[in-house]
């Protein structure tokens, strides 16, 4: 068995970082120290936890100049966008810190004379977080900061593709002065992660990744009745109604489809356009797509970097080829894009004349390609938007607020957007339905999975 985790950069295929997997003794010590530390950390007043967590966040932000090019080397996002992830990281963290006193406060029912009754929210214990590579700071912060604020201790396993992110977060925790054992980063292979879940020494697992990975983790967690939150795939749709602001819709949907080379769980992967706008929509969408600059993500001019690896690019291309073989047409001329010829680099693509018999319109592609279909009315759009195994977000482009709400009520999704997409508001629950996963993060609701209710029913005698 290979005892090292190797981070292969999509920029040039070189090994950018290599780390030894944690030893058995290191894992054992990490679990034991997390349990010990949690018994003390849960007693730390919430305002003091907030000071520690705020200091940790500020330490990460202070490292931004080093982090941004690291991200480009690790997963390919252009450096011109790296600061955006840092801003989002800080926004989510500060919001969850700010709402913690209220979200974690006692719940008191209507008073009854002679009784003191309330529900206290207590930490679940040790939280095991498994984070993905595509937005490595944004996804990790969804559980790291609220997990710590709730009084839990936390063990992080980051994806091999972004293993330096785990190290940066551990460095920030050290700089913030978090007590030993409260936050730990481990480099683990799949078997080691599975053993931790089955160990009985963690009380909650938070996983972001593939559907297959989520199913495996859910089966492991069920053996120990371990709490579980999973965010898995997405096939997020957009519907452009007849009354939409066309320029606004096109501009935002091009970005929603191709930002981060389409490697976003809530990125736009399929678009349904009212037939009255279909042709002008395609013309404007095509024109804006040609504005992308495909290139080395370390260069400021680059707006479209490589996919995470060559296998990902080949998989996306296979979906496109299969659709074309079934009668679809590609709209974008790849020859108009200069840029690297490496196997992880992929030109953006728009596919038309598609239908739902094609994998391109049903299976997650996680790449810079989007299928576009014309629809006759709201009813057809809703039926097609719901015709998916996934349900993370869906966007409606219209001037009619009431119409958007009515359509949203019919959609099988975790978030309904109107006139925006590919965005996460930390004040709202981030959740999904169907194969997208279970549970929720962020907002007040995000604290519910990281705590357990404990009722106090106290009778006062005369």
N, C-alpha and C positions, 0 to 999 in steps of 0.2 A: 504493500500500500504506500502511496506517495504521502510522506509526512509533512509536506509543505503546501501551503496555499499560494498559487501563482496568479498574480494580477497581470493579464495580458492587455496592453493598451490597444484600443481600436484605431489609434492614430497611425501606428506603423507596425503593429503586431509584435512589438518588443515586450519583454517582461519588465513591467514598470515597478513592481514590488513583489516581494516574496517573503512569506512569514511561515514559521513552523506552527502546525496545529497544536492546540493546547494539550499538554500531557494529562494523563489520568489524575495525577496528584494535583495539578493546577486546577482542574475542574472541580475536584472534590473540595479543595480549599476554598474556591470561589463560592460554591454553594453553601458551605458551612459559614463562611464569613458573611455572606448575604443574610443568612438566617439570624446570626448573632446581631449584626448591625441593625436589622429591622426591628428587633425588640427595643432598641434605644431610639432609633430614628422616628418611630411612630409616636414617641412621647415628646419630640421636639415641637414646640409651638408652631403653628402654621405660618406666622409672620417671620419666624426664623428660617423655616424651610424656604419661604419666598426669597429671603436674602441670599441663601445658598444658590437657589435655582437661578435667580437673576444674575448673580455673579458668574455662574456657569455659562449662561447665554451670552453675557458680555465678553467672556473670554473667547468664545467661539467667534463672535463678530470681530474681535481684535485680531484674529488669525486670518481674516478674509483675504488679505493680499496673497497669502500662501495657499489658501484653500482653493481659490478660483482656478488657477492653472492646474492644480492637482485634480480637480474635477474633470477638466478637459482631458487630461492624460488618462484618467481612470475610466470614464464612461463616454467621452466624446462631445459633451456639450460645449459650444463655442464660448470662449472666455468673455465675450461681450454680454452674455446672459448670466454668468456665474453670480454676479452680485445680486441678481434677482432672487436666487434661491436663498442667499443669506438674509435678504430683507424678509422673505416669507418665513424663514426659520424664526427670526426674531419676532415677527408679528404674531405667529401662532403661540410661541412660548410666552410672550408677555400677556397675551389675552388669557391663556389658561392659568397663569400665575395670578392675574388680576381677579378672575372670577372665583378662584379657589375658596376663599373664606365663605362666600355665600353658597357655592355649590356643595361644599363639604359640611355646611352647618347642620345642626340638628333639625329634624322635622317634628313639629309639635302639633298634635291634633287639637281639636276643640277641648278646652279645659273642662275637667270634671272635679267638683269639689271633693277634697280629701285625697286626691291622687296627683302624682307627678308622672306624666307620660310623655315619652319622646322616642324618636328613632335616631340613633347615632350612626354616622357613616364611618366605618372602620376600614383601614387598609386591608387588602387581601393577603399581603405577605411579601413574597418574592415574585417579581414579574420577570418573565423571560421574553425579550423582544427580538424578533427576527426581521431585519430590515432589508429592503431591496436596493438595487443600484440606480434606478432611473431618476429618482429624486431623493438622494441618500440622506440629506439633512432634513428635508421637509417631511419625509415619511417617519424618520426616527423620532423627530421631536413630538409627533402626535401622541406617542406613548411615554417617551422618556421624561418630559417635564411634568405632565399631569400624574404620571406614575409616582414620581418622587414627591410632588406636592401632596399627594394623597397619603403619604406616609409609608409607601412601599420602598423596598430596595429593588434594584434593577440590574439584570444581567443582559448585555446586548451582544447579539451575534449579527454582524453586518455581512452583506453579500461579499463574496470573494472579490468581485469586480470593483468594489468600493471599500476594501478593508481598511484603507487609510482614514476613512470617515470615522470608524469606530475608535481608532487611535486618537484622532483629533478631539472627539467628545470625551474620551477618558482624560486627555490632557487638560481639557477645559474644566472637568470635574476636580482634578487635582489642583489646578490654579485657583478654583473657587473655594477650596478648603473643605470639600465634602468629606465627612468622616469615612475612614476605611471601611470597605464593604458595601457602602451605600450605592455606588455605581461602579460596575465593572464591565470591561470589554473583553470578549474572548474570541479567538480565531478558532472556528470549529468546522469540522466536516459534517455531512448530513447524519452519519451514524452517531456522532457525538451529540449533536443537537437532539436527536431522537432519544438518546439515553437520558439527557437532562429532563425532557418532558416526562419520561416514564419513571424518573427517580423518586417522585413524591416529595421533592424538595423545592419545587416551584408551585405557586398557587394560581398563576395566570400566565397564559401564553398569548402574545400579540404577534401575528404573522401577516406580512404583506408579500404576495408573490403569486405563483401560478395556481390554477384550480387544482391540478394534480397534487401540488405541494400542500395546499390547504386541506384536501381530503385526507392525506396521509397524517398530517398533524392533528386533525380532528379525531382520527381513529386512535392515535396515541394518547391524546388528552382524555378521551373518554374512559380509558383504563383506570385513570386516577381521579376522575371527576374534576379535572383541572379546568378552571375558567378559560374561555377562549374568545378571542376576537380575530377575525380573518378578513382581510381585504384582498380580493383576488382579481380576476380579469374584468375587462370592460369592452363593450362594443357600442360606444356612445353615439346616439343619433342626434341629428338636428333637423328641424322642420322649418322651412322658409315659407310663410303664408303669403297669400296674394297681396296683403296690405303691408308687407315688410318694407323697412327702409333698406333698399337693395344694396347700396354702397356700404352701409354699416354692417349688414349681414355678411357680405362677401369678405370685407376686410377682416372681420373677426373670425370667420370660419376658415379662411386660409391659414391664419395664425393658429387656430385651434386644431387644425389638421396636421400641420407640419412643424410646429414648435417642438424642440427637443427631438427632431427627426421622427416625430410621431410616437415617441416612446413614453407615452403618458397613459395611465389607466383611465383618465377622464378625457383624453384627447378625442377629437371628432373622427370617427371611422366610417360614417355613412351619413349622407345628406339627402333629404327628401324636399323637393322644391315644387311649389304649386305650378302647374303646367303653364300658367300665364306668365310666369317669370323665368321659366326654365332656360330658354335660350340666352336672354341677357345675363342671367346668373352665370352660366357657363363661360360666356365671353369675358366677363369681368374676373371670374375666378382664375381662368387661364392666364390672363394678362398679369395678375398679381403674383401668380406662382412663378412666372419667369423672372420675377424680381429677386428671388433667393440667390445667395452666393454660396455655392457648395465649395468647401475647402477645409484646410487644416484648422481645427478649432482653436488653436493657439494664436491665430491671426485675428485681429480686431474686425477686419472686413467680413469675415465668415459669418453667415447667418444660418447655415445648415452644415452640421458636422456629420461624422460617420455614425452608423448604428453601433451598438455595443460590441458586435463581433461579426465576422463574415457569415457565420451560420444564421444569424438573425436576418441579415440582408438577403441571403439565399432563400430563406423561408418566405419572406415578404414577396420576393420576385416570383416565387413559385405560385403564390396566390394570384398574382396579376396574370401570369402566363395561363393558369387554369381558367381564369375568367375569360380571357381573350379566346382561348380554344373553344369556349362555350358560347361565343358570339358577342362578347363585350368589346369595347374599343378604348384605346388609351388616347387621352387628349393632349398630353404633354410630350413635346419632342425633347428627349433626353440629350440629344446632340447639342442643344442650345446651352447646356451647362458645362462650363469649364470646371476643372477641379481635379483632385486626386483620383487615381484609378485603382486605389486599394480595394480589396474585397469587401471591406465594411462600409464603403462609401456608396450611397444610393441616391439617385436623382428623384425628386418628388414626382408623384404621378396622380392623375385624376382619371378614373375609369368610368365610362358611361355605357349605356345600353346594358346595364346590369340588372339582375333580378335575384330573388332570395333563394334560388337553387344553387347559387354560387357561394363558395366558402368566403370569398371576399366580402360578402354582405352579411355573413353570419358568424364567422370565426374571427377572434381577435387577431390582428396582424402586427400591431406594435411597430409600425414603420410609417414612412412618409408617403402614404397612399390613402386615397379616399374614394369611395364609390358614390355616384350621384344619380338619383332617380327622379323622374317627374311623377307627381301625384295629382289626382283630380280634386281632392277635398280633404277636410280635416279627418274624416272617418278613415280614409285610405291611409293617411299619414300615421294616425294612431295605430292602426292595425300593423303596419310595417314596423313602426318603432318598437312595438311590443313583441314582434316576432324575433325574439333573441333569447338565448340562454342567460344573458347578462342583464344587469340593471343597476348601473352606477349613477350616471347623470344623463339628462336629455335636455336639449335646448330648443326653445320656440322663438321664432323671429317674427315679430308682429308689433303693430301699434296698439293692439287691443288687449289691455290688461285683463279684463274679464274673460276674453276668449282664451288667453294663455292659461289662466287659472282653471278654466273648464277643461281644456285639453290636458293640463297637468294632472288633474284629478283622475284621468283615465290611464295615465302612463304608469307602467310597472318599473319604477326607478327609485333611487335613493334621493336624488336631488333634481328639481325642475328649475331650469334657468329660463329667463326671458331676456332676449337681446344681449346675452353674454354666454360664454362657455369656457370650459377648461380652466376653472377657477375654484378655489376653496376658501370659504369664509369661515374663520375659526369660531365665529359666534353661532354657527349652524352645525348640526350633527353631520358628520361625514360617514355615510352608510350606504349599503346597497342591498339589492334583493336578488333572488335566484342564485346563479353560480358566481355572482360577484362577491358573496360572502355573508357573514353574520356579525352582528354587533355594530357598535358605532364608536367613533373617536371624536375628539374636540367638542366644543360647547359644554354646557352643564351636563348633558347626557353622557359625554365622554368620560365623566368621573364615575358613572354608575358601575361600569364593568371593573373599575380599578378599586372599588370599595365593596364592602358587604354591609347590609343593614343589621343593626343590633338594637333591639327594642328594650326600653326600660319602662316597667310598669310598677310604680312605687306607690304603695298605699300608706297613708299617714294615719296612725292611730290616735284617737282622742287622748 
